[in-house]
Amino acid sequence: MNLNENAPVVPEGDVEKVKCLIVGSGPAGYTAAIYAARANLNPVVIEGLQPGGQLTTTTEVDNFPGYPQGVTGPDMMADLKKQAERFGTDCRWGLVTAVDFSVYPHKVVVDEKKVIEAESVILATGATAKYLGFPTEEKYMGSGVSACATCDGFFYRGKDVAVVGGGDTAAEEATYLAGLCNKVYLIVRKPFLRASKAMQDRVFKTENIELLFEHNTKELYGDGVVEGAKLIKRMGEADETEVDIKIDGFFVAIGHTPNSKVFANYLTTDDQGYVITEPDSTKTNVPGVFASGDLKDPHYRQAITSAGSGCMAAMDAERFLAERE
């Protein structure tokens, strides 16, 4: 929510003035840059610590239109960046460390020292998937470990997979995968599901989902790719046993964290930190600041929906600037 009194202090010094500043460089940020550049807004993109966003950690992308043979995530992000730069976008490596949205033009601080005054700001910083945090989970990232069944489920058609989580996201991912895979293990830490009653009913009625209540994942194993998981099953207050399951894919569905912390003193967010925008718009509660991509989307979180909202944000920014002239 809006807590301006706790906002970071913007340093004094030389200030660069820009018409359109885009923070973030995934599908939303680069698409916004393409549209903003073609509208002669001379956009500057601050790419963040991971230029290209989450997709740079993805291997094959088969569900983005325009790539009939599929494409790797890094290659697709490189293509989007080249297209943005073709129209004059200035892409810069850097991290936004503070903002002041209480003044106009808005002030944005990069790497704690560079101050940019922007007539419009498009936020496309995305959301970060939550993982369990054990070593072999990271080891097999992109080689059997995924946080998106819709993105990667196709690669496990007819195979056995596991989903970790007990909420609506986990239940939805498990039922989605059940339509593709031979068998789906749903690994639940607690003795019950936290998912809504409707989602629980779907899980219980799906024959090829096996619920593993009171199980925690200890480690994954395999020769280069995931071939199985070792779980710890709680048998009582102080009694545990190890369980081994053979799987080809391991899907983590325990939530996402929107990358909104640096803006949260000025922007209205929901309880999870997702930026709230006006209906059918990318406008935030601060005039001239627009949110796009996974930063504002707790539901779809797809590259194509992020790209679409990046387009919307650039068009909203263009109209905002036109109305001020």
PADREN-934746 format. One record per residue (C-alpha): chain; residue number from 1; x, y, z. Coordinates in pm, 1 decimal. Layout:
<miros>
A:NUM:X:Y:Z;
...
</miros>
This chain:
<miros>
A:1:0.0:0.0:0.0;
A:2:99.3:369.2:-13.8;
A:3:356.7:434.2:263.5;
A:4:551.4:727.6:124.5;
A:5:699.9:825.1:460.5;
A:6:904.2:503.1:458.5;
A:7:1032.8:544.0:104.1;
A:8:1409.8:532.2:34.1;
A:9:1581.2:868.1:-2.9;
A:10:1667.7:965.3:-359.9;
A:11:2031.1:1084.6:-380.5;
A:12:2125.9:1431.2:-501.1;
A:13:2333.9:1482.6:-814.2;
A:14:2310.6:1497.7:-1191.3;
A:15:1972.0:1391.0:-1326.0;
A:16:1899.1:1234.2:-1662.8;
A:17:1561.2:1320.8:-1812.8;
A:18:1371.2:1064.2:-2023.5;
A:19:1024.5:1047.2:-2170.7;
A:20:960.2:677.8:-2106.8;
A:21:1148.9:458.0:-1861.7;
A:22:1087.2:80.8:-1860.2;
A:23:1197.1:-116.2:-1555.0;
A:24:1243.0:-484.7:-1635.9;
A:25:1336.8:-679.9:-1945.2;
A:26:1124.9:-990.2:-1986.3;
A:27:848.7:-1029.7:-2246.8;
A:28:652.2:-741.3:-2091.0;
A:29:945.1:-500.8:-2075.3;
A:30:1080.3:-567.7:-2423.3;
A:31:733.8:-560.5:-2581.9;
A:32:660.1:-231.2:-2408.3;
A:33:989.8:-102.2:-2546.9;
A:34:900.9:-206.3:-2903.1;
A:35:570.4:-19.4:-2889.5;
A:36:710.5:281.8:-2704.8;
A:37:1000.4:315.1:-2947.6;
A:38:770.3:297.7:-3250.4;
A:39:562.5:573.8:-3088.4;
A:40:874.6:795.4:-3068.1;
A:41:886.9:786.0:-2687.5;
A:42:1262.3:710.6:-2694.1;
A:43:1234.9:445.8:-2421.6;
A:44:1516.5:352.1:-2187.0;
A:45:1506.4:-3.1:-2047.9;
A:46:1674.7:-85.1:-1716.6;
A:47:1724.2:-458.7:-1759.7;
A:48:1781.2:-563.6:-1398.5;
A:49:2010.2:-833.4:-1263.1;
A:50:1869.9:-1095.8:-1500.9;
A:51:1823.3:-942.3:-1847.8;
A:52:1544.0:-1131.6:-2017.6;
A:53:1379.6:-1232.7:-1691.0;
A:54:1264.4:-1581.0:-1589.2;
A:55:1263.4:-1709.3:-1947.8;
A:56:1641.8:-1698.8:-1957.4;
A:57:1635.1:-1999.0:-1721.0;
A:58:1396.4:-2192.4:-1948.4;
A:59:1513.9:-2436.7:-2212.4;
A:60:1249.6:-2501.9:-2480.6;
A:61:954.1:-2265.6:-2531.8;
A:62:691.4:-2421.6:-2757.8;
A:63:384.3:-2212.1:-2676.7;
A:64:487.0:-1862.8:-2788.6;
A:65:331.7:-1768.3:-3126.8;
A:66:569.7:-1717.6:-3416.4;
A:67:814.1:-1996.4:-3335.2;
A:68:672.8:-2303.1:-3512.9;
A:69:978.7:-2514.1:-3429.3;
A:70:1003.2:-2385.7:-3073.1;
A:71:1278.9:-2167.2:-2930.3;
A:72:1492.5:-2154.0:-2619.5;
A:73:1402.1:-1892.1:-2361.5;
A:74:1734.9:-1704.3:-2392.9;
A:75:1709.2:-1697.0:-2774.3;
A:76:1354.0:-1562.2:-2762.4;
A:77:1453.7:-1288.3:-2519.8;
A:78:1750.9:-1199.9:-2741.5;
A:79:1512.6:-1170.9:-3038.6;
A:80:1276.3:-941.4:-2846.1;
A:81:1566.6:-724.9:-2731.3;
A:82:1703.4:-694.2:-3086.1;
A:83:1360.3:-593.5:-3211.6;
A:84:1330.0:-326.5:-2941.2;
A:85:1677.8:-193.1:-3018.1;
A:86:1601.3:-190.1:-3389.8;
A:87:1353.6:91.8:-3324.1;
A:88:1593.1:286.5:-3103.1;
A:89:1538.2:149.8:-2752.5;
A:90:1827.2:219.4:-2515.5;
A:91:1876.5:-102.7:-2314.5;
A:92:2098.6:-72.2:-2009.6;
A:93:2216.4:-318.5:-1749.4;
A:94:2133.9:-198.3:-1400.6;
A:95:1912.3:-240.8:-1096.6;
A:96:1650.3:5.3:-977.5;
A:97:1722.5:54.5:-607.5;
A:98:1482.5:338.3:-515.1;
A:99:1202.5:547.9:-660.2;
A:100:1015.6:865.6:-573.1;
A:101:670.8:857.7:-730.8;
A:102:545.0:1144.5:-511.6;
A:103:693.4:1400.3:-751.5;
A:104:653.5:1453.0:-1125.4;
A:105:845.1:1378.7:-1335.0;
A:106:896.7:1059.4:-1139.5;
A:107:1243.7:991.2:-1001.3;
A:108:1405.2:650.7:-1035.5;
A:109:1744.6:558.8:-889.0;
A:110:1963.0:300.9:-1065.5;
A:111:2239.6:119.3:-877.4;
A:112:2195.9:352.9:-577.1;
A:113:2352.5:652.3:-754.4;
A:114:2217.1:726.7:-1103.5;
A:115:1898.7:938.9:-1092.1;
A:116:1657.3:938.1:-1384.2;
A:117:1356.5:1169.2:-1412.9;
A:118:1089.1:999.8:-1622.2;
A:119:769.9:1149.3:-1763.8;
A:120:627.1:796.1:-1774.7;
A:121:737.0:474.4:-1606.4;
A:122:645.3:122.8:-1715.4;
A:123:712.0:-144.4:-1453.5;
A:124:782.3:-495.3:-1583.4;
A:125:985.6:-650.7:-1304.7;
A:126:791.3:-978.8:-1299.8;
A:127:753.5:-1228.1:-1017.8;
A:128:991.7:-1485.9:-879.6;
A:129:878.9:-1845.4:-833.2;
A:130:924.0:-1984.6:-484.9;
A:131:1130.6:-2301.9:-460.1;
A:132:1191.9:-2544.4:-176.0;
A:133:1561.8:-2461.6:-159.3;
A:134:1743.8:-2794.6:-137.6;
A:135:2063.4:-2841.5:-347.9;
A:136:1943.7:-3100.0:-601.1;
A:137:1638.9:-2887.3:-681.0;
A:138:1873.0:-2619.9:-815.4;
A:139:2094.9:-2880.8:-979.9;
A:140:1809.8:-3008.7:-1201.2;
A:141:1657.9:-2668.9:-1279.4;
A:142:1554.5:-2688.3:-1643.6;
A:143:1640.6:-3059.9:-1648.8;
A:144:1328.4:-3192.3:-1482.3;
A:145:1251.7:-2918.5:-1230.6;
A:146:994.0:-2655.8:-1326.6;
A:147:762.5:-2403.5:-1162.8;
A:148:515.7:-2389.7:-1451.8;
A:149:310.3:-2690.1:-1564.3;
A:150:145.1:-2492.4:-1843.7;
A:151:486.9:-2398.5:-1979.9;
A:152:663.1:-2733.9:-1950.2;
A:153:400.1:-3004.3:-1904.0;
A:154:396.9:-3095.2:-2273.0;
A:155:751.0:-3234.9:-2245.5;
A:156:630.2:-3498.1:-1997.9;
A:157:346.0:-3649.2:-2199.3;
A:158:288.8:-4010.0:-2095.6;
A:159:545.4:-3988.3:-1813.9;
A:160:527.5:-3984.9:-1434.9;
A:161:570.7:-3651.1:-1256.8;
A:162:533.9:-3496.3:-913.1;
A:163:381.3:-3166.7:-802.2;
A:164:471.1:-3007.5:-466.9;
A:165:216.3:-2793.3:-285.0;
A:166:-123.1:-2800.8:-121.6;
A:167:-299.6:-2487.0:-240.9;
A:168:-509.0:-2397.1:-544.7;
A:169:-202.8:-2354.5:-767.4;
A:170:-72.6:-2701.6:-685.5;
A:171:-415.7:-2858.0:-731.8;
A:172:-462.0:-2682.6:-1065.2;
A:173:-115.2:-2780.5:-1188.7;
A:174:-169.9:-3141.9:-1081.6;
A:175:-501.5:-3172.8:-1264.1;
A:176:-355.1:-3004.9:-1572.6;
A:177:-61.9:-3246.5:-1576.8;
A:178:-295.6:-3541.6:-1516.5;
A:179:-440.5:-3475.8:-1861.4;
A:180:-95.3:-3514.8:-2015.6;
A:181:98.3:-3753.4:-1795.4;
A:182:70.1:-4117.8:-1702.3;
A:183:73.9:-4047.0:-1329.0;
A:184:95.3:-3740.2:-1105.7;
A:185:212.2:-3752.3:-744.5;
A:186:85.7:-3455.9:-542.7;
A:187:330.1:-3408.1:-254.4;
A:188:161.9:-3226.8:35.3;
A:189:349.0:-3126.7:349.5;
A:190:37.6:-3119.1:566.2;
A:191:-227.7:-3389.8:626.3;
A:192:-479.8:-3191.5:420.4;
A:193:-509.3:-2970.3:111.3;
A:194:-536.9:-2592.6:150.7;
A:195:-698.7:-2564.5:-192.6;
A:196:-1059.1:-2453.8:-235.5;
A:197:-1329.3:-2718.2:-205.9;
A:198:-1388.2:-2711.9:-582.7;
A:199:-1020.6:-2769.1:-659.0;
A:200:-998.3:-3045.0:-397.2;
A:201:-1292.3:-3222.1:-558.9;
A:202:-1118.1:-3209.4:-896.2;
A:203:-802.7:-3359.9:-748.0;
A:204:-984.7:-3638.4:-562.4;
A:205:-1184.1:-3729.4:-873.4;
A:206:-878.7:-3752.6:-1101.1;
A:207:-777.0:-4118.2:-1103.6;
A:208:-412.5:-4077.0:-1203.3;
A:209:-331.6:-3829.9:-922.0;
A:210:-187.3:-3994.5:-611.4;
A:211:-189.9:-3777.0:-301.2;
A:212:109.8:-3808.8:-70.0;
A:213:4.5:-3630.5:249.7;
A:214:260.7:-3547.1:519.3;
A:215:551.2:-3592.8:279.1;
A:216:849.3:-3360.6:234.2;
A:217:1100.2:-3378.8:-49.3;
A:218:1450.4:-3464.1:66.5;
A:219:1633.4:-3472.7:-266.6;
A:220:1609.5:-3545.3:-638.3;
A:221:1835.7:-3781.3:-826.7;
A:222:1916.3:-3884.0:-1182.4;
A:223:2188.8:-3897.2:-1444.4;
A:224:2180.8:-3542.7:-1581.1;
A:225:1801.1:-3523.8:-1560.2;
A:226:1547.4:-3601.9:-1290.1;
A:227:1477.5:-3974.1:-1259.7;
A:228:1332.9:-3987.5:-909.4;
A:229:1279.2:-3821.9:-573.6;
A:230:1347.5:-3923.8:-217.9;
A:231:1074.2:-3813.7:21.4;
A:232:1040.6:-3815.2:397.5;
A:233:703.8:-3940.1:520.4;
A:234:594.2:-3839.3:865.8;
A:235:454.6:-4142.8:1050.7;
A:236:390.9:-3980.1:1388.6;
A:237:519.3:-3718.0:1626.8;
A:238:878.6:-3849.4:1612.1;
A:239:863.4:-4123.3:1351.5;
A:240:967.6:-4077.4:987.0;
A:241:1043.4:-4305.6:696.0;
A:242:1203.7:-4250.5:355.6;
A:243:999.1:-4302.3:40.4;
A:244:1141.0:-4328.7:-312.3;
A:245:931.5:-4237.4:-617.2;
A:246:1036.6:-4271.3:-982.0;
A:247:952.0:-3955.7:-1175.4;
A:248:1066.1:-3768.7:-1485.2;
A:249:947.2:-3421.8:-1383.2;
A:250:925.6:-3228.9:-1056.6;
A:251:690.8:-2928.1:-1050.8;
A:252:708.5:-2680.5:-763.4;
A:253:375.9:-2504.3:-702.3;
A:254:416.4:-2320.1:-373.8;
A:255:361.3:-1969.0:-507.4;
A:256:536.1:-1666.2:-654.7;
A:257:672.8:-1345.0:-509.3;
A:258:605.8:-1034.8:-722.2;
A:259:912.6:-813.0:-753.3;
A:260:734.8:-503.4:-624.3;
A:261:920.2:-424.9:-301.5;
A:262:1106.9:-119.8:-429.2;
A:263:778.3:38.1:-552.2;
A:264:549.1:-73.8:-269.4;
A:265:573.9:255.0:-75.7;
A:266:386.9:429.5:-356.5;
A:267:176.9:171.8:-538.0;
A:268:-134.9:-7.2:-424.0;
A:269:-72.7:-381.3:-405.0;
A:270:-271.0:-683.3:-293.3;
A:271:-182.0:-893.2:11.2;
A:272:73.8:-1090.0:-190.4;
A:273:244.2:-781.2:-331.1;
A:274:99.5:-786.8:-682.8;
A:275:50.2:-433.7:-815.5;
A:276:-316.4:-346.8:-858.8;
A:277:-412.7:-170.9:-1182.0;
A:278:-735.7:-16.4:-1305.7;
A:279:-971.2:-264.3:-1478.7;
A:280:-878.9:-327.8:-1844.8;
A:281:-575.5:-106.6:-1803.9;
A:282:-215.5:-100.5:-1683.1;
A:283:-266.0:226.9:-1491.7;
A:284:-159.8:216.5:-1127.4;
A:285:-279.3:451.1:-852.7;
A:286:6.5:687.9:-946.5;
A:287:-53.0:887.2:-1268.0;
A:288:218.9:816.4:-1521.9;
A:289:320.7:483.5:-1367.6;
A:290:204.9:165.9:-1541.5;
A:291:242.7:-198.8:-1439.4;
A:292:266.7:-493.2:-1676.8;
A:293:349.3:-862.3:-1689.5;
A:294:374.9:-1095.0:-1390.5;
A:295:418.5:-797.3:-1156.9;
A:296:42.3:-744.7:-1182.2;
A:297:-73.6:-1092.6:-1285.3;
A:298:-122.1:-1360.0:-1017.9;
A:299:-334.7:-1575.3:-1250.0;
A:300:-181.2:-1647.8:-1592.7;
A:301:194.0:-1577.0:-1569.8;
A:302:265.3:-1668.4:-1931.9;
A:303:514.2:-1508.9:-2169.6;
A:304:239.1:-1425.8:-2418.0;
A:305:13.1:-1260.3:-2158.9;
A:306:310.2:-1063.7:-2027.1;
A:307:393.9:-946.2:-2378.7;
A:308:32.5:-841.3:-2430.0;
A:309:25.6:-634.8:-2113.2;
A:310:358.4:-477.2:-2212.5;
A:311:191.3:-359.1:-2531.8;
A:312:-98.3:-219.9:-2326.7;
A:313:137.8:-37.3:-2091.3;
A:314:321.2:134.1:-2377.7;
A:315:-7.0:243.9:-2535.3;
A:316:-133.6:369.5:-2197.6;
A:317:191.8:562.0:-2147.9;
A:318:168.6:713.1:-2495.8;
A:319:-187.1:833.7:-2430.1;
A:320:-90.8:969.9:-2089.4;
A:321:193.0:1175.0:-2238.0;
A:322:-22.9:1296.4:-2526.5;
A:323:-287.4:1422.9:-2283.6;
A:324:-24.6:1619.7:-2089.3;
A:325:99.7:1808.3:-2394.1;
</miros>
